[in-house]
Amino acid sequence: MTNSDPVPLVDAGLPPDRYLDREESWLRFNGRVLRLAQSPELPLLERVRFLSIFSNNLDEFFMVRVAGLMRRLATGLPVRTSSGRSPHALLNRIAGLAHQLSIEHAEYFRDEIAPLLAKEDIAIVRWADLEDVERARMQELFRTRVYPVLTPLVVDPAHPFPYISGKSLNLAVQVRDPRNGTTRFARVKVPPLLPRFIAVAPGRFAPLEDVIAANLEQLFPGMDVLAHHTFRVTRNQDLEIDEDITENLLQTLERELLRRRFGPVVRLEVEDTIDTRVLDRLTAELGVDEEVVYRLPGPLDLAGLDAIANIDRADLKYPRFRPSEKVLPPESDLFAVMRDRDVLLHHPYDSFTASVERLIEEAAGDPKVLAIKQTLYRTSGKSPIVDALINAADAGKQVVVVVEIKARFDEQANIDWAQKLERAGCHVMYGIVGLKTHCKLSLVVRQESDGTLLRYTHVGTGNYHPTTARLYEDFGLLTTDPEVGEDVNAVFNHLTGYSRDEDYHRLLAAPHSLRPGLIERIEREIENHKAGLPARLRFKCNSLTDEGIIDALYRASQAGVTVDLLLRGICALRPGVPGLSENIRVRSVLGRFLEHSRVFVFENGGDPEVWLGSADLMHRNLDRRVEVLVRVQGDAHRAQLTSLLDRGMDDGTRTWKLGPLGLWSRQRGGADLQEQLMQEHR
């Protein structure tokens, strides 16, 4: 499981234009999120939430993907993308699409969602729309709660243009000294720790920047406030750390997190009413070109709509869903159940709390448990699993935790957890140099009544995060199978030591064996088809961009093998191209829960081979991460996983279909797969 060179990716026998751009594919995924917000059949506050998710998604896209393209251009070595476009051409193409989606998003909120909210007595109002009594109330709130935390920064010969932090909302203010007529520019940052939308009355909310703007005279006493305009900056916030020359990864990462605030500007959002002279001043001071300016209907930063979506109005939300506990009933002996049979969990339909959390919590309190080993990629502010690991260490058990402190945008939280675990006496490791530890593994070592040691193992597709476990669709396998236990133990030894054992019984692991293992099995399906044996490929994952996997799937299609791909997000493969991919179908399920599981089914001549685990089919997963897939045994579990993929691909299921040009079409009507699964688990 060393960071070996990837297998050759180019197949000379396939057409050169066979790949779609991953960045454009991602934007089209976010466009599908916007379409959910535009779906009248969804509850209104859920549509508001999808508007917020769209904004958050787009922020991350600019901070990482657009920033990466701009960085490649700045190096002077702009390598062409797999689709054949230069980074400059791709940047122009995605900028056009991003502008289009951003304007559509802002206008849809203003023209459609805001009026619908008002009809339900939830009004998002601007300052001009407030009643006199509401204005008086907001002026008092400004004086007592907002004014004390504001710091106006003027620009003059003695005060340079201030640093504008990434994702911050700001007011650009023009003021004039009435004594000498001098005009100055000032910046006021909207405090991020105050509510994005202020309650001015029951069911009525005003953007915080409107409240500040209406009271600017208090910030600039004796000055004439000529104009004010809202703007927002997005910066490159991806981290670059050379672990080969870093002695202390933790300290280096903490320094980089401080530096990340100062990354280059990749987007400047302004309200479309902004004065041209003020915009020229902003672009000049920030050193940005017109291409990165996004003129949008206000208010900006609609990610803050999440607070509106959280309003206590059950009649405007999805019906409450309680995850099932029937797979592992509370009264059952969890360890006895796992000794008796494997348990396949499907979250959020099966309770994460009553299964995975319960395993770690009971292991922490069980005197027969000698050791617990755990990977943590992302977790929450309050984590029952981390608390259980600390309790286990306090009880004298050996606790080993591999914390991925480089998990993007969760770095600081993971550093805090790592330090807390270390203080409690846990053995905390940060994985392997040059690789992110992305696999989802738990291992409990327990001494049984006969004196033997038995390994209780969990292999999952999702993070050990109790909040997202209620929102993300994921699978997990609980097992005491000796081969899986031995394999997972070997992975932990590799992560914490210098083991080079890379031969596993029931695992495929990146970066060593996962891509070759999948391609080998794809080629086996081709041979089976040629021999007249049952052959079919069914994959479910978040993204597909790896050229080696894509080319193998193209070859399978050309040989006549049916290929069904259930993908949530990015797809660089072109389905339905004659002579290349006419046997490949690509579908996408978007809905109440975020489809997150990774499942791979190979027909295998009529005896299906089924795998689940942490890996998406992307370069970073297959080359730069420690990922694990486990082979699922047992006819019932294999049938359950295969059936899920078949239902997702069924023409009677409500899905999106991908065409050969990279455009998605929505299949309306049909069954809502997630709703069906909720009903079945109820």
C-alpha positions in Angstrom: 0.0 0.0 0.0 2.8 2.4 -0.9 2.1 5.5 -3.0 3.1 3.7 -6.2 3.0 5.1 -9.7 -0.5 4.8 -11.2 -1.1 2.3 -14.0 -1.0 3.7 -17.6 -4.1 5.7 -18.3 -4.1 6.2 -22.0 -5.7 3.6 -24.3 -4.5 4.3 -27.9 -7.5 2.4 -29.3 -10.1 4.8 -27.9 -11.1 8.2 -29.3 -9.3 11.2 -27.8 -12.5 13.1 -27.0 -13.9 10.4 -24.7 -13.7 12.3 -21.4 -15.9 15.0 -20.0 -14.4 17.9 -18.0 -14.7 17.1 -14.3 -15.1 20.8 -13.3 -18.0 21.3 -15.8 -19.5 18.0 -14.6 -19.4 19.2 -11.0 -21.1 22.5 -11.9 -23.8 20.5 -13.6 -24.2 18.5 -10.5 -24.7 21.7 -8.5 -27.2 22.7 -11.2 -29.2 19.6 -10.3 -29.1 20.7 -6.6 -30.6 24.0 -7.8 -33.3 22.1 -9.7 -34.3 20.5 -6.4 -34.8 24.0 -4.9 -37.0 24.8 -7.9 -39.2 21.6 -7.4 -42.7 22.7 -6.3 -43.4 19.2 -5.1 -40.8 19.6 -2.3 -41.7 21.2 1.0 -40.9 24.9 0.9 -38.3 25.0 3.7 -36.5 22.1 2.1 -36.3 24.1 -1.1 -34.8 26.9 0.9 -32.2 24.4 2.3 -31.3 23.3 -1.2 -30.6 27.0 -2.1 -28.3 27.2 0.9 -26.6 23.9 -0.1 -26.1 25.2 -3.6 -24.3 28.3 -2.2 -22.0 26.3 0.1 -21.2 23.9 -2.8 -20.3 26.8 -5.1 -18.1 28.3 -2.4 -16.1 25.1 -2.1 -15.9 24.8 -5.9 -14.2 28.2 -6.2 -12.0 27.7 -3.2 -10.6 24.4 -4.5 -11.3 23.6 -8.1 -11.2 27.1 -9.7 -8.3 28.0 -7.4 -6.5 25.0 -8.6 -7.0 25.9 -12.3 -5.8 29.5 -11.6 -2.7 28.1 -9.8 -1.9 25.9 -12.8 -2.1 28.9 -15.1 0.1 31.0 -12.7 2.9 28.3 -12.8 3.4 28.9 -16.5 3.0 25.1 -17.1 -0.7 24.8 -18.0 -1.1 21.1 -18.8 -4.1 20.3 -20.8 -7.0 18.5 -19.1 -8.0 14.9 -19.9 -10.8 16.4 -22.2 -8.1 18.1 -24.2 -8.9 21.7 -23.1 -6.2 24.0 -21.8 -6.7 25.3 -18.3 -7.4 28.8 -19.7 -10.1 27.5 -22.0 -11.6 25.4 -19.3 -11.6 28.3 -16.9 -13.4 30.5 -19.4 -16.0 27.7 -20.0 -16.8 27.0 -16.3 -16.8 30.8 -15.5 -19.6 31.2 -18.0 -21.6 28.3 -16.5 -20.9 29.4 -13.0 -22.1 33.0 -13.7 -25.3 31.6 -15.3 -26.0 29.3 -12.3 -25.2 32.1 -9.8 -27.6 34.6 -11.4 -30.3 31.9 -11.8 -29.9 31.0 -8.1 -30.1 34.6 -6.8 -33.0 35.5 -9.1 -35.0 32.4 -8.2 -34.7 33.2 -4.5 -35.8 36.8 -5.1 -38.6 36.1 -7.6 -40.0 32.8 -6.5 -38.9 31.5 -3.1 -39.1 34.8 -1.2 -42.7 35.5 -2.3 -43.7 31.9 -1.4 -42.1 32.3 2.1 -44.0 35.5 2.6 -47.3 33.7 1.9 -46.4 31.4 4.7 -45.7 34.3 7.0 -41.9 34.0 6.7 -40.7 37.2 5.1 -37.2 38.1 4.1 -37.4 41.9 4.0 -34.9 44.7 3.1 -34.6 47.8 5.2 -36.9 49.8 2.9 -39.7 47.3 3.6 -39.6 47.6 7.4 -42.3 49.3 9.5 -41.4 52.2 11.6 -41.6 50.2 14.8 -39.4 47.5 13.3 -36.8 50.1 12.3 -36.7 51.4 15.8 -36.3 47.9 17.2 -33.4 47.3 14.8 -31.7 50.6 15.6 -31.7 49.6 19.3 -30.4 46.1 18.4 -27.7 47.8 16.3 -26.7 50.0 19.2 -26.5 47.2 21.8 -25.4 44.1 19.9 -23.9 45.1 16.5 -22.2 48.4 16.9 -19.8 47.2 19.7 -18.2 44.5 17.4 -17.9 46.6 14.2 -14.5 48.1 13.1 -14.8 50.6 10.2 -11.5 50.7 8.2 -10.9 53.8 6.2 -8.5 53.9 3.2 -6.3 57.0 3.1 -2.5 57.8 2.8 -2.0 56.6 6.3 -4.3 53.6 6.1 -3.8 51.1 3.3 -6.6 49.0 1.8 -7.5 46.4 4.4 -7.2 42.7 4.0 -10.5 41.1 3.0 -10.8 37.6 4.4 -12.3 34.8 2.4 -16.1 34.2 2.5 -16.6 37.4 4.5 -19.5 39.7 3.8 -18.5 43.4 3.6 -19.8 46.9 3.0 -17.9 49.2 0.7 -18.7 52.7 2.0 -18.1 56.1 0.5 -17.9 58.9 3.0 -17.2 62.7 2.6 -15.8 65.2 5.1 -18.3 68.1 4.9 -15.5 70.6 6.0 -13.2 70.1 3.1 -15.2 67.9 0.7 -12.7 65.1 0.8 -14.1 61.7 -0.2 -12.9 58.5 1.3 -13.4 54.8 0.9 -14.1 52.6 3.9 -14.7 49.0 4.5 -17.0 47.5 7.2 -17.0 43.8 7.8 -20.3 42.2 8.6 -19.7 40.2 11.8 -19.8 36.4 10.9 -20.8 35.4 14.5 -24.1 37.3 14.4 -27.2 35.8 12.7 -27.1 36.2 8.9 -30.8 37.2 9.0 -32.0 39.2 12.0 -35.5 38.6 13.3 -37.2 42.1 13.1 -40.6 40.7 14.2 -42.2 37.2 14.4 -41.7 35.6 11.0 -39.9 38.7 9.5 -36.2 38.7 8.9 -33.8 41.3 7.5 -30.2 40.7 6.2 -27.7 41.8 8.9 -25.9 44.0 6.3 -29.0 46.1 5.8 -29.2 46.8 9.5 -25.6 47.9 9.5 -26.0 50.0 6.3 -29.0 51.9 7.8 -26.9 52.9 10.8 -23.6 53.8 9.2 -23.8 57.4 10.5 -23.0 56.0 13.9 -19.8 54.5 12.6 -18.8 57.7 10.8 -20.0 60.5 13.0 -19.6 64.0 11.5 -19.2 62.5 8.0 -21.6 62.3 5.1 -22.3 58.7 4.0 -22.6 59.0 0.3 -23.1 55.4 -0.7 -22.7 51.8 0.5 -22.5 48.5 -1.4 -22.3 44.9 -0.3 -19.5 42.7 -1.6 -18.0 39.3 -0.8 -14.6 37.7 -1.6 -13.8 34.0 -2.2 -10.1 33.0 -1.8 -8.0 30.0 -2.6 -8.4 27.9 0.6 -6.8 24.7 -0.5 -3.8 23.6 1.6 -0.4 22.6 0.2 1.9 20.8 2.5 5.1 18.9 1.6 5.1 16.1 4.2 8.5 14.9 3.0 10.2 17.9 4.4 7.8 18.5 7.4 9.1 17.3 10.7 5.9 18.1 12.7 2.8 17.7 10.5 0.4 19.0 13.3 2.3 22.3 13.8 2.8 22.8 10.1 -0.9 22.3 9.4 -1.8 24.8 12.1 0.5 27.4 10.5 -1.0 26.7 7.1 -4.5 27.1 8.4 -3.6 30.6 9.5 -2.0 31.4 6.1 -5.0 30.0 4.2 -7.0 33.2 5.0 -4.5 35.1 2.8 -4.9 33.0 -0.4 -5.4 34.7 -3.8 -8.9 36.0 -4.7 -10.8 33.7 -7.1 -14.2 35.4 -7.0 -15.6 38.8 -6.1 -19.4 38.9 -5.6 -21.1 42.2 -5.7 -24.8 43.3 -5.7 -25.8 44.3 -9.2 -26.7 47.8 -8.0 -23.0 48.6 -7.2 -21.6 51.9 -8.4 -19.1 51.5 -11.2 -16.5 53.6 -9.5 -16.7 51.6 -6.3 -16.4 48.3 -8.3 -13.3 49.7 -10.1 -11.8 50.6 -6.8 -12.5 47.1 -5.4 -11.1 45.2 -8.4 -8.0 47.4 -8.4 -7.3 47.0 -4.7 -7.9 43.3 -4.8 -5.9 42.8 -8.0 -8.6 40.9 -9.8 -9.9 40.9 -13.4 -13.4 41.5 -14.6 -13.8 37.7 -15.2 -13.9 36.9 -11.5 -16.6 39.6 -10.8 -20.1 38.2 -10.2 -22.9 40.8 -10.2 -25.9 39.3 -8.5 -29.3 40.4 -7.2 -29.0 40.9 -3.4 -28.8 39.8 -0.8 -25.5 38.0 -1.2 -24.3 34.9 0.7 -27.4 32.9 0.5 -25.7 30.0 2.3 -27.1 31.8 5.3 -30.6 30.6 4.3 -29.9 27.5 6.2 -31.0 29.4 9.3 -34.3 30.1 7.6 -34.7 26.5 6.6 -34.2 25.5 10.3 -37.3 27.6 11.4 -39.7 25.4 13.5 -42.4 24.9 10.8 -42.9 21.1 10.5 -45.7 21.8 8.0 -43.1 23.2 5.6 -40.5 20.4 5.9 -40.1 16.7 5.2 -42.1 14.5 7.5 -40.0 13.4 10.5 -38.2 10.1 9.9 -36.9 7.9 12.7 -34.2 5.5 11.7 -34.9 1.8 12.2 -33.3 -0.2 15.1 -34.6 -3.6 13.9 -31.3 -4.8 12.5 -29.8 -4.5 15.9 -32.6 -4.3 18.5 -31.7 -2.4 21.7 -32.4 -5.4 23.8 -30.1 -7.7 21.7 -26.5 -8.7 22.8 -24.6 -6.8 20.1 -21.4 -9.0 20.4 -23.5 -12.2 20.3 -25.3 -11.0 17.2 -22.0 -10.2 15.4 -20.6 -13.6 16.5 -23.6 -15.3 15.0 -23.8 -13.4 11.6 -22.6 -10.5 9.6 -24.8 -7.3 9.9 -25.3 -5.1 6.9 -26.3 -1.5 7.8 -27.9 1.0 5.5 -27.8 4.5 6.9 -29.8 6.7 7.5 -32.5 4.1 7.2 -30.8 1.9 9.8 -29.9 3.9 13.0 -26.2 4.8 13.2 -26.6 5.5 16.9 -28.0 2.1 17.6 -25.3 0.3 15.6 -21.9 1.8 15.0 -22.0 4.2 17.9 -23.3 1.4 20.1 -20.5 -0.9 19.1 -17.8 1.6 20.2 -19.6 2.7 23.3 -20.3 -0.9 24.5 -16.7 -1.9 23.6 -15.5 1.0 25.7 -17.4 -0.2 28.8 -16.9 -4.0 28.3 -14.2 -5.3 30.6 -13.5 -8.2 28.1 -12.5 -5.7 25.4 -8.7 -5.3 25.3 -8.2 -2.8 22.4 -10.1 -0.5 20.0 -8.6 0.8 16.7 -10.4 3.5 14.8 -10.0 5.7 11.8 -11.5 9.3 11.9 -11.7 11.4 8.8 -14.5 13.8 9.7 -16.5 13.9 12.9 -18.8 16.4 14.6 -18.4 19.0 17.3 -19.9 16.7 19.8 -18.9 13.1 19.0 -20.2 10.2 21.0 -17.6 8.0 19.3 -14.7 10.2 20.4 -16.1 10.3 23.9 -16.3 6.5 23.9 -12.7 6.2 22.8 -11.6 8.5 25.6 -13.6 6.5 28.1 -12.0 3.3 26.8 -8.5 4.8 27.3 -9.5 5.9 30.8 -10.6 2.3 31.5 -7.1 1.1 30.6 -7.8 -0.3 27.1 -5.4 0.1 24.3 -6.9 2.7 22.0 -5.4 3.5 18.6 -6.9 6.3 16.6 -5.8 7.3 13.1 -6.9 10.9 12.7 -6.8 12.4 9.2 -6.0 16.0 10.1 -5.7 17.0 6.4 -9.5 16.4 5.8 -10.4 19.4 3.7 -12.1 22.2 5.7 -12.2 20.0 8.8 -8.5 20.4 9.6 -8.9 22.6 12.7 -11.7 20.4 14.1 -9.6 17.2 13.6 -6.5 18.8 15.2 -8.6 19.7 18.2 -10.0 16.1 18.4 -6.5 14.6 18.0 -5.1 16.7 20.8 -8.0 15.8 23.0 -7.6 12.1 22.3 -3.8 12.3 23.0 -4.4 14.0 26.3 -6.8 11.2 27.3 -4.0 8.6 26.7 -5.1 7.3 23.2 -2.4 6.5 20.7 -3.0 9.0 18.0 -1.5 8.6 14.5 -1.7 10.8 11.4 -1.4 8.1 8.8 1.1 7.7 6.0 3.3 10.4 4.6 1.9 11.7 1.3 -1.5 9.9 1.7 -4.8 10.9 3.3 -6.4 8.2 5.4 -9.9 8.1 4.0 -10.9 4.5 4.8 -13.7 3.9 7.4 -12.6 1.2 9.8 -13.2 0.2 13.4 -11.7 -2.8 15.1 -12.5 -4.1 18.5 -10.4 -6.9 20.1 -12.3 -8.8 22.7 -11.3 -11.8 24.9 -14.1 -14.4 24.8 -15.2 -16.6 27.6 -13.1 -19.5 26.4 -10.0 -17.2 26.5 -9.7 -16.7 22.7 -9.4 -13.3 21.1 -12.0 -12.3 18.6 -12.0 -9.3 16.3 -15.2 -7.3 15.9 -14.9 -5.2 12.7 -16.8 -2.4 11.0 -16.0 -1.4 7.5 -18.1 1.5 6.2 -18.7 3.9 3.2 -19.2 7.0 5.3 -17.5 9.0 8.1 -18.0 8.4 11.8 -20.0 11.5 12.0 -23.3 11.3 14.0 -24.9 14.3 12.3 -24.2 13.4 8.7 -25.1 9.8 9.4 -28.7 11.1 9.6 -28.4 12.9 6.3 -26.0 10.8 4.2 -26.8 7.5 2.6 -24.1 5.0 3.5 -23.5 1.3 4.1 -21.6 -0.4 6.8 -20.6 -4.1 7.4 -20.3 -5.4 10.9 -18.5 -8.8 11.0 -16.4 -11.1 13.1 -15.2 -12.9 10.0 -11.5 -13.9 10.8 -10.3 -12.9 7.3 -11.8 -9.4 7.5 -10.5 -9.0 11.1 -7.0 -10.1 10.0 -7.1 -7.8 7.0 -8.3 -4.7 8.9 -5.7 -5.4 11.6 -3.0 -5.5 8.9 -4.3 -2.1 7.5 -4.0 -0.5 11.0 -0.5 -2.0 11.4 0.4 -0.4 8.1 -1.1 3.0 9.1 0.7 3.0 12.5 3.9 1.2 11.6 6.0 0.2 8.7 4.3 -3.0 7.6 4.4 -3.8 3.9 1.8 -6.6 4.0 -0.3 -5.7 1.0 -1.9 -9.1 0.4 -5.4 -9.2 1.8 -8.1 -11.9 1.9 -11.2 -9.8 1.5 -10.0 -6.3 1.0 -8.9 -4.1 -1.9 -6.8 -1.2 -0.7 -5.6 2.0 -2.4 -3.1 3.1 -3.5 -1.7 -0.4 -4.1 -4.4 -2.8 -5.2 -7.7 -1.0 -5.6 -7.5 0.3 -9.2 -5.7 -2.8 -10.5 -8.2 -5.0 -8.6 -11.2 -3.2 -10.1 -9.8 -3.2 -13.7 -8.9 -6.9 -13.4 -12.5 -7.7 -12.5 -13.8 -5.5 -15.3 -11.6 -7.4 -17.7 -12.9 -10.7 -16.2 -16.5 -9.6 -17.1 -15.3 -9.0 -20.7 -13.9 -12.5 -20.9 -17.0 -14.0 -19.3 -19.2 -12.3 -21.9 -17.0 -13.6 -24.7 -17.3 -17.1 -23.2 -21.1 -16.8 -23.1 -21.3 -16.5 -19.3 -23.4 -14.0 -17.4 -21.5 -10.6 -17.4 -22.6 -7.3 -16.1 -21.1 -4.3 -14.2 -23.0 -2.2 -11.7 -21.2 0.6 -9.8 -22.5 3.1 -7.3 -20.3 5.9 -6.1 -20.1 9.7 -5.8 -17.7 10.5 -8.7 -16.1 8.8 -11.7 -13.1 10.7 -13.2 -10.2 8.1 -13.2 -9.2 7.6 -16.8 -7.9 4.0 -16.2 -11.3 2.9 -14.8 -13.2 4.8 -17.5 -11.2 3.2 -20.3 -11.8 -0.2 -18.8 -15.5 0.5 -18.8 -15.4 1.7 -22.4 -13.7 -1.6 -23.4 -16.4 -3.6 -21.5 -19.1 -1.7 -23.4 -17.4 -2.3 -26.7 -17.3 -6.0 -25.9 -21.0 -6.0 -25.2 -21.0 -6.0 -21.4 -23.9 -4.0 -19.9 -22.5 -1.3 -17.6 -24.8 0.5 -15.1 -23.4 3.5 -13.2 -25.3 5.2 -10.3 -23.4 8.4 -9.7 -24.2 11.3 -7.5 -21.8 14.0 -8.7 -19.0 14.1 -11.2 -18.9 11.9 -14.2 -16.1 12.2 -16.8 -17.4 9.2 -18.8 -19.6 9.8 -21.9 -22.4 7.2 -22.0 -24.4 6.3 -25.1 -21.7 7.1 -27.7 -22.1 4.6 -30.6 -19.1 2.3 -30.9 -17.8 3.4 -27.6 -20.3 3.4 -24.8 -23.7 2.4 -26.1 -24.0 -0.3 -23.4 -23.3 2.2 -20.6 -26.1 3.9 -18.7 -25.4 6.6 -16.1 -28.1 7.7 -13.6 -28.2 10.0 -10.6 -30.4 10.0 -7.5 -30.7 13.3 -5.7 -33.2 13.9 -2.9 -33.7 14.2 0.8 -30.5 12.3 1.7 -27.1 12.8 0.2 -26.3 9.6 -1.8 -22.8 8.7 -0.4 -22.3 5.0 -0.5 -19.8 3.2 -2.8 -20.9 -0.3 -4.0 -19.3 -2.3 -6.8 -21.1 -5.4 -8.3 -19.4 -7.8 -10.8 -21.7 -10.4 -12.2 -18.9 -13.0 -12.1 -20.5 -15.6 -14.3 -23.7 -15.7 -12.3 -22.1 -15.7 -8.8 -22.1 -11.9 -8.1 -19.0 -10.5 -6.4 -20.0 -7.4 -4.4 -17.8 -4.8 -2.7 -18.4 -1.8 -0.6 -16.1 0.7 1.0 -14.8 4.3 1.1 -13.3 4.8 -2.4 -14.7 6.9 -5.2 -13.2 6.4 -8.7 -11.0 9.5 -8.8 -7.2 10.0 -9.0 -7.1 11.3 -5.4 -8.9 8.3 -4.1 -6.9 5.7 -6.0 -3.5 7.3 -5.9 -3.2 9.6 -3.0 -5.4 8.1 -0.3 -5.6 5.0 1.8 -9.0 3.6 0.8 -10.5 0.2 1.5 -13.2 -1.9 -0.1 -14.4 -5.1 1.5 -16.0 -8.1 -0.3 -19.4 -8.8 1.0 -20.3 -12.5 1.6 -23.7 -14.0 2.2 -26.4 -14.3 -0.4 -28.9 -12.0 1.4 -26.5 -9.1 1.7 -25.2 -9.4 -1.8 -28.8 -9.5 -3.0 -29.7 -6.4 -0.9 -26.9 -4.4 -2.4 -27.5 -5.6 -5.9 -31.2 -4.9 -5.7 -30.5 -1.3 -4.5 -28.4 -0.6 -7.6 -31.0 -2.2 -9.9 -33.8 0.0 -8.3 -31.7 3.1 -8.8 -31.2 2.3 -12.5 -34.8 1.3 -13.1 -36.7 3.4 -15.6 -39.6 3.5 -13.1 -37.4 5.3 -10.5 -37.2 9.1 -10.4 -33.6 9.8 -11.5 -31.5 12.0 -13.7 -30.0 10.6 -16.9 -26.6 11.6 -18.3 -26.3 12.0 -22.1 -23.1 11.8 -24.2 -22.5 15.5 -24.2 -22.5 15.7 -20.4 -26.0 17.1 -20.0 -28.5 15.6 -17.5 -32.2 15.1 -18.2 -34.6 14.7 -15.3 -37.0 11.8 -15.4 -40.1 13.1 -13.6 -42.7 10.9 -12.1 -41.8 7.4 -11.1 -40.9 6.1 -7.7 -38.9 8.1 -5.2 -36.3 5.6 -4.2 -35.4 7.2 -0.9 -39.0 7.5 0.1 -39.5 3.8 -0.7 -36.6 2.9 1.5 -37.9 5.0 4.4 -41.3 3.3 4.1 -39.7 -0.1 4.1 -37.6 0.7 7.2 -40.6 2.1 9.0 
